[in-house]
Amino acid sequence: MITCHVKYIIDPYQLDAFERYSRDWIQIVRRMGGEHHGYFLPAEGANNIACCLFSFASLSDYERYRREAAEDQQCIELVRKATQQKFILSYERSFMRPLLQ
């Protein structure tokens, strides 16, 4: 299993738009065979940091998801909206292996 951690720098004045975007991506990852562990939105402390975690059975499954997402109309539209509305200022992606026990 491989888990992707994404750290976002977001526009805190557009948190509602980021939350809508996040809810859609949870469903997309599940639809494409992954397990989404959720988005974590600002609460206390910094108001412009968010993150998410999602897993695939293997790196090759994650790579397949990325290829499919690049051609999926719902994904393309979500990225277009995020780019146009600028509620995501930057992000960084890291890959981890979970230790569950």
C-alpha positions in Angstrom: 0.0 0.0 0.0 1.1 3.5 -0.8 -0.4 6.6 0.9 -0.3 10.0 -0.7 -0.2 13.1 1.6 -1.0 16.4 0.1 -0.3 19.6 1.9 -2.2 22.6 0.6 -1.7 26.3 1.0 -5.2 27.7 0.5 -6.9 31.1 0.4 -8.6 31.2 3.8 -11.3 33.5 2.3 -12.3 30.8 -0.1 -12.6 27.9 2.4 -16.1 27.0 1.2 -14.8 26.5 -2.4 -11.9 24.4 -1.2 -14.3 22.3 0.9 -16.6 21.6 -2.1 -13.5 20.7 -4.2 -12.3 18.4 -1.5 -15.7 16.5 -1.2 -15.6 15.9 -4.9 -12.0 14.5 -4.9 -12.9 12.1 -2.0 -15.6 10.6 -4.3 -13.3 10.5 -7.3 -10.5 8.7 -5.5 -13.0 6.1 -4.3 -14.5 5.8 -7.8 -11.0 5.2 -9.2 -10.1 2.4 -6.8 -8.4 4.3 -3.9 -9.2 4.7 -0.3 -9.6 8.3 0.8 -8.8 9.0 4.5 -10.2 12.5 4.3 -9.3 16.2 4.1 -8.2 18.1 7.1 -9.2 21.7 7.1 -8.0 24.6 9.2 -9.4 24.8 12.7 -6.9 26.3 15.2 -3.6 27.8 14.3 -2.8 28.6 10.7 -5.9 29.4 8.6 -4.4 28.7 5.3 -3.0 25.1 5.7 -5.0 22.0 4.7 -4.1 18.4 3.9 -5.4 15.1 2.8 -4.4 11.5 2.8 -5.5 8.8 0.4 -4.1 5.3 -0.4 -3.8 2.9 -3.3 -2.8 -0.8 -3.1 0.4 -0.1 -5.0 2.4 2.7 -6.7 1.3 1.3 -10.1 -2.3 1.6 -9.0 -1.7 5.2 -8.0 0.0 5.9 -11.4 -3.0 4.4 -13.1 -5.3 6.7 -11.1 -3.2 9.7 -12.2 -3.4 8.7 -15.9 -7.2 8.2 -15.7 -7.7 11.4 -13.7 -5.9 13.3 -16.5 -8.6 12.3 -18.9 -11.6 12.2 -16.6 -14.0 15.1 -17.4 -15.0 15.6 -13.7 -11.3 15.8 -12.7 -10.5 18.2 -15.5 -13.4 20.5 -14.5 -12.3 20.5 -10.9 -8.8 21.5 -11.7 -10.0 24.1 -14.1 -12.2 25.6 -11.3 -9.4 25.5 -8.8 -7.1 27.3 -11.2 -9.6 29.9 -12.2 -10.9 30.6 -8.7 -7.4 30.4 -7.1 -8.5 28.9 -3.8 -5.4 26.6 -3.9 -2.3 28.7 -3.8 0.2 25.8 -3.8 0.5 22.2 -2.8 3.1 19.6 -2.2 2.7 15.8 -2.5 4.5 13.2 -0.5 4.3 9.4 -0.5 4.4 7.3 2.5 3.8 3.7 3.6 1.5 3.2 6.5 2.4 1.3 9.6 -0.9 0.1 10.9 0.1 -2.1 13.8 
